[in-house]
Amino acid sequence: MTVRAGRMFACGALAVLVVSSVALARPVRIGRYTEIPYGIDAAHSYATGLGDARRTGRVNAEAPRALPRLLWEARLRAGRPSAPAVSADGILFVSTTAGLTALDQRGAVLWTLRLGALAGTPSLTPTGDVAVGVVAGALAIVSARGDVLSRTPVGGAVRGASLVLVDGSVVMPAFDQAVHRFDADGRRLFRTAMDYQVVGSPAWSPRGEILVPTADRVVSLSSDGEVRGSASVGAGIVAGPAVADDGSIWLLSQDAVLHQLSPDLRLRTRTELTQSVTPANAFAIGHDGAVRVGTRGGALVCVGPNGTERWRLDSEGGFLGGVSIDRSDVTLAVNDDGLLLAVDHNGAVLWRVQTGNRSDAAPVLGPDGTIYVATMRGTVQAFR
C-alpha cells in the first residue's frame, strides 16, 4: 500500500490509514487495485461546522484589514441559513429549513435540493461531496453538482453538524440518545447509546477519539464507538467541545462558565464570563491558544490557555451567534445591531460594517478573503 497526495492506493484485503495512532480502514477486495481518497482537503477554507473536525472556529484564509464593502446578497427562499461550508474553489454550501443550496462566488444559486430541514453547517468529505444531517432523521451525501448519492436513515432526529473523518466515514448525533457512525457509502459502522441526550456537534481529538456533548457532560468514544470516559461540567453544555492544538478540550456551559479539560477529561481551568449565554453562542480557539467567546450579555471575551481573561470588548453590544478566527487570529463576529466586526488579537476593533441584518451564524471567510454572513432573514451576504 502507498499513500500519496491525498490518495491511498491499495491492492489486497484491507487498506488502512493510521492517523493519531488510530486505524481507520476501508475494505478492498483481494486482487483489486483501488484508489481511495482520504483526509479533508486543507484548501477548503471552512470545511464543516465551526471550521474543522476539532471545531476550533478557525478559517483557513485571511480577513480583510481595510473596511470591506458589500459585494452581493443572495436570497435563498428558505429560513435560517447555516454558516456556509466553503470549498477550495470557493463554492458555498448552505443548509436551510428547506434543504441544501450551493452558491458560486458571485452569489448565483447553482442548485437547490429540497431535502427538508437540515441540521448545522454542511460538511465536506474527502471526495469533495457534502454530508448533511436531515433533521427528520437521515444522513444525506450529496455531490458537488447537486446529485443525491445516498440517503440513510439515522434512527432519530439529527442534532448538530456531522463529523466527517479522514476515511470519509460520518459521525452523526441524534435525538434517539445515541451517536451513529456510517462509512463513506452509508453503511452503519456503529450506534452507541448515550446516558443523556446529545446536545451538539461531536468533535475529533488528536488522540483519535470522538468527543460528544451530552447534557452537562462530554463523552469520549473510540473510533469504533466504545465509551472511553466522560466528565461533567456541572451545568448544561451550550457550546463545544472544541479541541486546541495541545489537545485541551473547551466547553461553554449555560451558567456562562468556560471550562478547559485535559485530553483525559480532567478539569484544568474554570473561567466565569459574568455574561449571559445561549445555545446560539459559540466560541473559537486562536492559534495562540486563547478562546474568543461571543456572549449574549454584551461582550466579546478572550480567555487565555491558562484560563485567565486577556481582554473584554464590552462596547459593541451583545453577540447572538458564533465567531470565527482567521489565520492571523483576527476575530470576526456579528453583533445584535447587525454590525460585522473584525477584532485583532489584542482586542482592538479593526473595522465595523453594517449588514442590516441579525445573524446567529458565525461569519465565514472564502479562500480569497471574502466574508460570508448568513442572516436570519434567509440571505447570504458577501463582503470584501
Stockholm file with secondary structure:
# STOCKHOLM 1.0

chainA/1-384         MTVRAGRMFACGALAVLVVSSVALARPVRIGRYTEIPYGIDAAHSYATGLGDARRTGRVNAEAPRALPRLLWEARLRAGRPSAPAVSADGILFVSTTAGLTALDQRGAVLWTLRLGALAGTPSLTPTGDVAVGVVAGALAIVSARGDVLSRTPVGGAVRGASLVLVDGSVVMPAFDQAVHRFDADGRRLFRTAMDYQVVGSPAWSPRGEILVPTADRVVSLSSDGEVRGSASVGAGIVAGPAVADDGSIWLLSQDAVLHQLSPDLRLRTRTELTQSVTPANAFAIGHDGAVRVGTRGGALVCVGPNGTERWRLDSEGGFLGGVSIDRSDVTLAVNDDGLLLAVDHNGAVLWRVQTGNRSDAAPVLGPDGTIYVATMRGTVQAFR
#=GR chainA/1-384 SS CEEETTEEEEESSEEEEEETTEEEEEECCTTCEEEEECSCCTTCSBCSTTSSTTCCCBCSSCCCSSCCCEEEEEECSSSSCCCCEECTTCCEEEECSSCEEEECTTSCEEEEECCCCEEEEEEECTTSCEEEEETTTEEEEECTTSCEEEEEECSSCBCSCCEECTTSCEEEEETTTEEEEECTTSCEEEEEECSSCBCSCCEECTTSCEEEEETTEEEEECTTSCEEEEEECSSCEEEEEEECTTSCEEEEETTTEEEEECTTSCEEEEEECCSCCCTTCCEEECTTSCEEEECTTSCEEEECTTSCEEEEECSSCCCCSCCEECTTCCEEEECTTSEEEEECTTSCEEEEEECSSCCCSCCEECTTSCEEEECTTSEEEEEC
#=GC SS_cons         CEEETTEEEEESSEEEEEETTEEEEEECCTTCEEEEECSCCTTCSBCSTTSSTTCCCBCSSCCCSSCCCEEEEEECSSSSCCCCEECTTCCEEEECSSCEEEECTTSCEEEEECCCCEEEEEEECTTSCEEEEETTTEEEEECTTSCEEEEEECSSCBCSCCEECTTSCEEEEETTTEEEEECTTSCEEEEEECSSCBCSCCEECTTSCEEEEETTEEEEECTTSCEEEEEECSSCEEEEEEECTTSCEEEEETTTEEEEECTTSCEEEEEECCSCCCTTCCEEECTTSCEEEECTTSCEEEECTTSCEEEEECSSCCCCSCCEECTTCCEEEECTTSEEEEECTTSCEEEEEECSSCCCSCCEECTTSCEEEECTTSEEEEEC
//
